[in-house]
Amino acid sequence: MMGKSLNVAYIPMLDYEEAWNLQKSIVQQLDAGDGPEQLLLLQHPPTYTIGSQNHPEHLLWSEEELKAQGISLFQIDRGGDITYHGPGQLVGYPLLVLGRDEELDLHGYLRKLEQVMIDYLAAQGVESGRKEGYTGVWIGDLKIAAIGIKFNRCKHRRGFVTSHGFAFNITSGIQHAGFQGIIPCGIQQYGVTSLEDITGKRYTVEQVAQEMIPYFQRIFPYDIMWNTEKEALQRL
């Protein structure tokens, strides 16, 4: 046994607002000391989210174009700029309790999330890494995973609960989907890519979700308990 347990669930598709509400519910329960920490792995329908940097000019499409494309838009409480979520992308929301010794280590937590995907990509034969001045995981000048997080200060216990997380592009052609309607993370000079485009192999998002867990566990040493989709959603 490694110590603390982490409930992990894969949800094939979940509306962004539902996922956001689910995160808030879990954060409140963890603050109150109710229930285990969680890792939600899922896909969203086409969605743009704007973080606390709040640069609406990085959204290139009008409200009418968003409706025509079937893309939802949310102004949310994570760090970072605008990004896209959609089918073919693995979104991960770690909802973890961090103690006071980790109080100021926001960047350390970001680096740990990046390392999970860097290690997974290495196992797929892909060399990836970080780009100075930016968050996320990069393959050369192409971004394959974006990260935006929030530290929620606990009201009833010492420390913080994390929310939001990472978006890892899996299937081929995702960069030609909703990314065309934004300047992703406000970065104009670099592009995005996906696991399938880099490797030339086929993957499913659920496959990657399952395969990544041992790499997550190396960085965050929890005992993993898999939940069903129904068990994960019962907190809504």
C-alpha positions as CSV (number, residue, x, y, z in Angstrom):
1,M,0.0,0.0,0.0
2,M,1.2,3.5,-0.9
3,G,-1.0,5.5,1.5
4,K,-3.7,7.8,0.3
5,S,-6.3,6.4,-2.2
6,L,-7.3,8.1,-5.4
7,N,-10.6,7.4,-7.1
8,V,-10.1,7.4,-10.9
9,A,-13.0,7.4,-13.4
10,Y,-13.2,7.6,-17.2
11,I,-16.2,9.3,-18.6
12,P,-16.5,9.0,-22.4
13,M,-18.3,12.4,-22.9
14,L,-19.4,15.0,-20.4
15,D,-20.8,18.5,-21.0
16,Y,-18.3,21.1,-19.8
17,E,-20.8,22.8,-17.4
18,E,-21.6,19.5,-15.8
19,A,-17.9,18.7,-15.4
20,W,-17.3,22.1,-13.8
21,N,-20.1,21.6,-11.4
22,L,-18.8,18.2,-10.5
23,Q,-15.4,19.6,-9.8
24,K,-16.8,22.3,-7.5
25,S,-18.9,19.7,-5.6
26,I,-15.8,17.4,-5.1
27,V,-13.7,20.4,-4.0
28,Q,-16.3,21.3,-1.4
29,Q,-16.5,17.7,-0.1
30,L,-12.7,17.3,0.0
31,D,-12.5,20.6,1.9
32,A,-14.9,19.2,4.4
33,G,-12.9,16.0,4.7
34,D,-15.6,13.9,3.0
35,G,-14.5,11.2,0.6
36,P,-11.3,10.3,-1.3
37,E,-9.4,12.5,-3.7
38,Q,-10.4,12.1,-7.4
39,L,-9.0,12.0,-10.9
40,L,-11.6,12.6,-13.6
41,L,-10.6,11.5,-17.1
42,L,-13.0,12.4,-19.9
43,Q,-13.9,14.0,-23.2
44,H,-15.9,17.2,-23.7
45,P,-18.2,18.2,-26.6
46,P,-16.6,21.1,-28.6
47,T,-16.0,23.9,-26.0
48,Y,-13.9,27.0,-25.6
49,T,-12.8,28.0,-22.1
50,I,-11.3,31.4,-21.2
51,G,-9.2,31.4,-18.1
52,S,-8.2,34.2,-15.7
53,Q,-5.8,35.9,-18.1
54,N,-9.0,36.9,-19.9
55,H,-8.1,37.9,-23.5
56,P,-11.4,37.8,-25.4
57,E,-9.5,39.0,-28.5
58,H,-7.9,35.5,-28.7
59,L,-11.4,34.2,-29.6
60,L,-11.5,34.7,-33.4
61,W,-15.0,33.5,-34.2
62,S,-18.2,35.5,-33.6
63,E,-21.2,34.3,-31.5
64,E,-22.9,33.3,-34.8
65,E,-19.9,31.3,-36.0
66,L,-19.7,29.5,-32.6
67,K,-23.4,28.5,-32.9
68,A,-22.8,27.3,-36.5
69,Q,-19.8,25.3,-35.4
70,G,-21.7,23.9,-32.3
71,I,-19.0,25.2,-29.9
72,S,-19.9,26.3,-26.3
73,L,-18.0,29.1,-24.6
74,F,-17.3,29.4,-20.9
75,Q,-15.4,32.1,-18.8
76,I,-13.9,30.0,-16.0
77,D,-11.8,30.2,-12.8
78,R,-8.6,28.4,-13.8
79,G,-5.4,30.1,-14.7
80,G,-4.3,30.7,-18.3
81,D,-5.8,31.9,-21.5
82,I,-8.3,30.5,-24.0
83,T,-8.2,26.9,-25.0
84,Y,-10.3,24.3,-26.9
85,H,-11.8,21.0,-25.6
86,G,-13.4,18.5,-27.9
87,P,-13.7,14.9,-28.9
88,G,-10.4,13.2,-29.4
89,Q,-8.8,15.0,-26.5
90,L,-8.2,13.4,-23.1
91,V,-9.1,16.0,-20.4
92,G,-7.9,15.2,-16.9
93,Y,-9.1,16.9,-13.7
94,P,-7.0,15.9,-10.6
95,L,-8.9,16.9,-7.5
96,L,-6.1,16.5,-4.9
97,V,-5.6,17.8,-1.4
98,L,-2.3,19.7,-1.0
99,G,-0.9,20.5,2.4
100,R,0.7,23.7,3.7
101,D,4.2,22.6,2.7
102,E,3.0,22.7,-0.9
103,E,1.2,26.1,-0.4
104,L,3.3,28.1,-2.8
105,D,4.4,25.4,-5.1
106,L,1.9,26.0,-7.9
107,H,4.7,25.7,-10.5
108,G,5.9,22.5,-9.0
109,Y,2.5,21.0,-9.3
110,L,2.3,22.2,-13.0
111,R,5.7,20.5,-13.7
112,K,4.5,17.3,-12.2
113,L,1.4,17.2,-14.4
114,E,3.6,17.9,-17.4
115,Q,6.0,15.1,-16.4
116,V,3.2,12.5,-16.4
117,M,2.5,13.1,-20.1
118,I,6.2,13.5,-21.0
119,D,6.9,10.1,-19.4
120,Y,3.9,8.5,-21.2
121,L,4.9,10.0,-24.5
122,A,8.5,8.6,-24.0
123,A,6.9,5.1,-23.6
124,Q,5.3,5.6,-27.0
125,G,8.6,6.5,-28.5
126,V,7.9,10.2,-28.6
127,E,10.5,12.7,-27.3
128,S,8.6,15.7,-25.7
129,G,9.4,18.3,-23.2
130,R,8.8,21.8,-21.9
131,K,9.2,25.1,-23.7
132,E,10.8,27.9,-21.7
133,G,8.3,30.6,-20.8
134,Y,5.2,28.4,-21.5
135,T,3.3,25.7,-19.7
136,G,2.2,22.4,-21.2
137,V,3.9,19.6,-23.1
138,W,5.7,20.3,-26.4
139,I,7.1,18.4,-29.3
140,G,9.5,20.9,-30.9
141,D,7.4,23.9,-31.6
142,L,4.1,22.0,-31.5
143,K,2.0,21.8,-28.3
144,I,0.4,18.4,-27.6
145,A,-0.9,19.1,-24.1
146,A,-2.2,22.3,-22.4
147,I,-2.5,22.8,-18.6
148,G,-4.6,25.2,-16.6
149,I,-5.2,24.7,-12.9
150,K,-6.7,26.3,-9.8
151,F,-5.6,26.0,-6.2
152,N,-8.8,26.3,-4.0
153,R,-7.9,27.5,-0.5
154,C,-9.6,25.2,2.1
155,K,-12.0,26.8,4.5
156,H,-12.3,23.9,6.9
157,R,-8.8,22.3,6.8
158,R,-5.2,23.4,6.2
159,G,-4.0,23.5,2.6
160,F,-5.6,23.6,-0.8
161,V,-7.6,21.4,-3.2
162,T,-6.6,21.4,-6.8
163,S,-9.1,21.7,-9.7
164,H,-9.0,21.9,-13.5
165,G,-6.0,20.2,-15.1
166,F,-4.7,19.1,-18.5
167,A,-5.9,18.6,-22.0
168,F,-3.9,16.0,-24.0
169,N,-4.6,15.9,-27.8
170,I,-4.9,12.3,-28.9
171,T,-6.6,11.7,-32.2
172,S,-5.4,12.8,-35.7
173,G,-6.7,16.1,-37.1
174,I,-7.8,17.6,-33.8
175,Q,-5.7,20.7,-34.5
176,H,-7.9,21.3,-37.5
177,A,-11.1,21.3,-35.4
178,G,-11.9,24.0,-32.9
179,F,-8.3,25.3,-32.6
180,Q,-8.9,27.2,-35.8
181,G,-11.3,29.6,-34.0
182,I,-8.9,30.7,-31.4
183,I,-5.3,31.7,-30.7
184,P,-4.6,28.8,-28.4
185,C,-3.4,30.0,-25.0
186,G,-2.6,33.3,-26.8
187,I,0.3,31.7,-28.6
188,Q,0.4,32.8,-32.2
189,Q,3.8,31.7,-33.3
190,Y,3.5,28.0,-32.5
191,G,1.0,25.2,-33.5
192,V,-0.6,22.2,-31.9
193,T,-0.4,18.5,-32.7
194,S,-1.8,15.2,-31.5
195,L,-0.5,11.8,-30.4
196,E,-1.8,10.1,-33.6
197,D,-0.3,12.7,-35.9
198,I,3.1,12.4,-34.2
199,T,3.3,8.6,-34.0
200,G,1.2,7.6,-37.1
201,K,-0.5,5.0,-34.9
202,R,-4.2,4.8,-33.9
203,Y,-5.3,5.4,-30.3
204,T,-8.6,5.7,-28.5
205,V,-9.0,8.3,-25.8
206,E,-10.1,5.6,-23.3
207,Q,-7.0,3.6,-24.1
208,V,-4.7,6.5,-23.3
209,A,-6.6,7.3,-20.1
210,Q,-6.0,3.8,-18.9
211,E,-2.4,3.6,-20.0
212,M,-1.4,6.9,-18.4
213,I,-2.4,5.9,-14.9
214,P,0.9,4.1,-14.0
215,Y,2.8,7.2,-15.1
216,F,0.5,9.4,-13.0
217,Q,1.0,7.1,-10.1
218,R,4.8,7.4,-10.4
219,I,4.6,11.2,-9.9
220,F,1.7,11.2,-7.5
221,P,2.0,8.1,-5.3
222,Y,-1.6,7.1,-4.6
223,D,-3.4,3.8,-4.4
224,I,-5.6,3.8,-7.5
225,M,-9.2,2.8,-7.2
226,W,-11.2,2.7,-10.5
227,N,-14.7,4.0,-10.4
228,T,-17.5,3.5,-12.9
229,E,-18.9,6.5,-14.8
230,K,-22.1,6.2,-12.7
231,E,-20.1,6.3,-9.4
232,A,-18.2,9.4,-10.6
233,L,-21.3,11.3,-11.6
234,Q,-23.3,10.6,-8.4
235,R,-21.7,13.6,-6.9
236,L,-23.5,15.9,-9.4
